Amino acid sequence: MKRIAAFPLALLSRAADKLVPPIGIVLGSPMQAAALVEQLQAAVCFQLDLYQADRLRDELERANTPARVETAADLWDLPAELQTLVYPAPPGGERALKIDMVEQAYHTLKPGGRLVVLSPYANDPFFPELLKKTFGRAHMPADCQGQIVWAQRGADRPRRRHEVTFHATINGDGPLEFVSRPGVFSCGKFDLGARALLETAEITEGERVLDLGCGSGTNGVFAGRRSKAPVTFLDSNRRATALAELNAQQNGLTDFRTITAWNLAGLAPASFDLVLANPPYYAQNAIARQFIEQARPLLRPDGRLHLVTKQPEPLAEILVELFEDVEGAELRGYTVLMATI
């Protein structure tokens, strides 16, 4: 399929009679979502991630465009008030999340409401087929290169939650069962980086653990079962922290908390013995740097930060600036950096 350079916002005029308020925007980058709000006078924007939501609020404020920005684990958690949903689907991206958003849009709309999908690809067969399967019928203008497609909600039907369970064993503990969902890191599998991190970490009984960027909570669950002490799960993605809570409960943790936040400002200094982190690689390690710099004051004397990466050199330089002792171990194609204050 040929990718189009920009989203076909102008093509929305071809669906003008379908865009009945109140209108909601489903995901999209902050700039894309803000542009759609301005063009359509949308009432609400949905995001899974608090960081993206805050960036979107900044974009809306700069444009002096009022709209409510909501974050939730599920699109269908929004109040049942929307007559139209517009989904600017990303290029590439997670196929399962696209399927999930279309399914959830059906249950979020009022009866008779419409989902309008914008595709970045010309002659995209994916969304017409998906909307037809989910809504019963799909429509698109013949001269729009398959970049815009819409469907109308029918009668109520059972909700389908898209999730995948997987099993994992670490150092003889397990197999444990974890629930994962699209839109959360490493859906459907136990990430090899996380496995390397846990196989390297020495966790003793009584140590308080922070699972930073917890995803579905695998690191914190295994660590908490070893330490038998309080565990904190933190992630900026609301679906991630909901999964971490579920997986912690199902795997026997009783002393834990989940926090949805994109920084660590609300955590007490010197409150953890060990921080485990598997940061994302995008944004030129900006998020990894933030993890390191904000985790340092949270550690107790002799506390440790264990971080797994495929880009050890720049992160090791940051760690050396802030920690007394830094070591590295290579495992499963990753480097686990271990820093002690």
BELPEQUI-V635378 format. One record per residue. N is the residue number from 1. RES is the residue in one small letter. PHI is phi in whole degrees, 0 to 359 (none if undefined). Layout:
# BELPEQUI-V635378
((N,RES,PHI) (N,RES,PHI))
This chain:
# BELPEQUI-V635378
((1,m,none) (2,k,274) (3,r,276) (4,i,268) (5,a,298) (6,a,226) (7,f,294) (8,p,279) (9,l,300) (10,a,296) (11,l,290) (12,l,298) (13,s,297) (14,r,289) (15,a,244) (16,a,302) (17,d,285) (18,k,268) (19,l,269) (20,v,266) (21,p,287) (22,p,286) (23,i,248) (24,g,239) (25,i,251) (26,v,260) (27,l,54) (28,g,86) (29,s,294) (30,p,306) (31,m,292) (32,q,297) (33,a,297) (34,a,296) (35,a,296) (36,l,292) (37,v,301) (38,e,296) (39,q,288) (40,l,254) (41,q,55) (42,a,293) (43,a,269) (44,v,212) (45,c,238) (46,f,253) (47,q,223) (48,l,276) (49,d,248) (50,l,295) (51,y,295) (52,q,297) (53,a,296) (54,d,293) (55,r,297) (56,l,295) (57,r,300) (58,d,297) (59,e,297) (60,l,294) (61,e,293) (62,r,298) (63,a,274) (64,n,54) (65,t,243) (66,p,282) (67,a,195) (68,r,275) (69,v,250) (70,e,246) (71,t,243) (72,a,200) (73,a,289) (74,d,220) (75,l,301) (76,w,286) (77,d,284) (78,l,293) (79,p,303) (80,a,282) (81,e,233) (82,l,261) (83,q,263) (84,t,220) (85,l,238) (86,v,244) (87,y,242) (88,p,279) (89,a,294) (90,p,281) (91,p,293) (92,g,63) (93,g,76) (94,e,271) (95,r,303) (96,a,296) (97,l,291) (98,k,299) (99,i,298) (100,d,297) (101,m,294) (102,v,295) (103,e,300) (104,q,289) (105,a,301) (106,y,306) (107,h,274) (108,t,272) (109,l,288) (110,k,293) (111,p,306) (112,g,85) (113,g,289) (114,r,235) (115,l,258) (116,v,244) (117,v,253) (118,l,254) (119,s,254) (120,p,278) (121,y,244) (122,a,286) (123,n,53) (124,d,282) (125,p,278) (126,f,296) (127,f,287) (128,p,303) (129,e,292) (130,l,293) (131,l,294) (132,k,298) (133,k,294) (134,t,276) (135,f,260) (136,g,103) (137,r,216) (138,a,224) (139,h,227) (140,m,203) (141,p,296) (142,a,294) (143,d,257) (144,c,253) (145,q,58) (146,g,72) (147,q,269) (148,i,224) (149,v,214) (150,w,221) (151,a,209) (152,q,248) (153,r,290) (154,g,256) (155,a,287) (156,d,299) (157,r,208) (158,p,299) (159,r,283) (160,r,238) (161,r,268) (162,h,277) (163,e,209) (164,v,227) (165,t,260) (166,f,217) (167,h,241) (168,a,212) (169,t,230) (170,i,231) (171,n,49) (172,g,86) (173,d,267) (174,g,134) (175,p,286) (176,l,259) (177,e,257) (178,f,235) (179,v,263) (180,s,232) (181,r,217) (182,p,303) (183,g,91) (184,v,240) (185,f,309) (186,s,61) (187,c,295) (188,g,87) (189,k,204) (190,f,271) (191,d,302) (192,l,296) (193,g,296) (194,a,297) (195,r,297) (196,a,298) (197,l,299) (198,l,287) (199,e,290) (200,t,269) (201,a,292) (202,e,261) (203,i,241) (204,t,252) (205,e,299) (206,g,96) (207,e,280) (208,r,276) (209,v,241) (210,l,248) (211,d,267) (212,l,267) (213,g,70) (214,c,290) (215,g,57) (216,s,279) (217,g,96) (218,t,300) (219,n,299) (220,g,293) (221,v,294) (222,f,297) (223,a,295) (224,g,294) (225,r,292) (226,r,281) (227,s,279) (228,k,53) (229,a,224) (230,p,302) (231,v,237) (232,t,245) (233,f,256) (234,l,227) (235,d,204) (236,s,276) (237,n,263) (238,r,294) (239,r,293) (240,a,297) (241,t,292) (242,a,295) (243,l,292) (244,a,300) (245,e,297) (246,l,299) (247,n,291) (248,a,296) (249,q,297) (250,q,291) (251,n,252) (252,g,92) (253,l,283) (254,t,242) (255,d,244) (256,f,206) (257,r,217) (258,t,243) (259,i,229) (260,t,259) (261,a,196) (262,w,252) (263,n,215) (264,l,254) (265,a,298) (266,g,273) (267,l,267) (268,a,286) (269,p,299) (270,a,52) (271,s,247) (272,f,228) (273,d,269) (274,l,213) (275,v,245) (276,l,252) (277,a,219) (278,n,232) (279,p,286) (280,p,290) (281,y,263) (282,y,287) (283,a,62) (284,q,51) (285,n,65) (286,a,297) (287,i,289) (288,a,299) (289,r,299) (290,q,298) (291,f,305) (292,i,294) (293,e,294) (294,q,276) (295,a,285) (296,r,308) (297,p,288) (298,l,278) (299,l,273) (300,r,284) (301,p,307) (302,d,69) (303,g,290) (304,r,232) (305,l,246) (306,h,247) (307,l,228) (308,v,251) (309,t,201) (310,k,255) (311,q,233) (312,p,290) (313,e,300) (314,p,295) (315,l,286) (316,a,297) (317,e,298) (318,i,293) (319,l,298) (320,v,298) (321,e,293) (322,l,247) (323,f,238) (324,e,287) (325,d,223) (326,v,229) (327,e,231) (328,g,223) (329,a,222) (330,e,261) (331,l,202) (332,r,57) (333,g,85) (334,y,240) (335,t,245) (336,v,260) (337,l,264) (338,m,240) (339,a,241) (340,t,237) (341,i,271))
